């Protein structure tokens, strides 16, 4: 029950932070430049960098993980250059999580990797808290 409560709190915190995602927003990666007062064109600018992490957590370390990842998510979202940091739990495997991170550029990722909340994730993995963890980097193409 403690795990469920922590995860519910994490979900509510994520929902509160990301609730504006459904409001109309200017697409990421596009800049508008005026040609004349009545004309404008949209040109593609640098697209954001996305990181998707798939992590399987040891059952006996779930409380530690949920505490750490909530702090990591909240801290990451406050960083300049962090566009998004979502933590998702698999429906079919309660100890499997996915992190969906979006950063403006490589400098924002470098800054993220210098933060204490990022170091806490590394320390959690090094302490044996994960069964597996795989990260993939991708370039944003069609994003809002």
C-alpha positions, 0 to 999 in steps of 0.5 A: 500500500505504501508503494501505491500511495507514493506512486499515486502522489507521483502521478498527481504531481506529474498531472499537476505539472503537465496539465497544461500539455492539453492547452494549445501551445506553440509547437516546439522546434518552430520559429516564426519570422515576419516577412511583412506586416501581413505575411509570415513564414515558419522555419524549422529550427533546432529540434529538441533531444529526447531521452527514453529510459526503460528501467526495471526496479527490484521489488524490495527497492520500490520505496527507495526508487519512488522517493528518488525518482519523484525528487529527480522528476521535480528537480529536472522539470525546474532546470533551464532547458528541460522541456519535459520529464515524465515518469510512467509505470507499465500496466503489466509489470508494476516494477517497470518504469519509463522516463520520457525526457525532453531537452532543448539541446545538448547543453541542457542535457549536460547541465542535467547530468551535473545536478544532484538529483541526476546523481541520485539516479546513478547512485540508485543503480550502482547500489543494485536497485535496478534489474535493468536500465536502458536509455535511448536518445532520439531527436524530436521530429513531430512534437507539440 
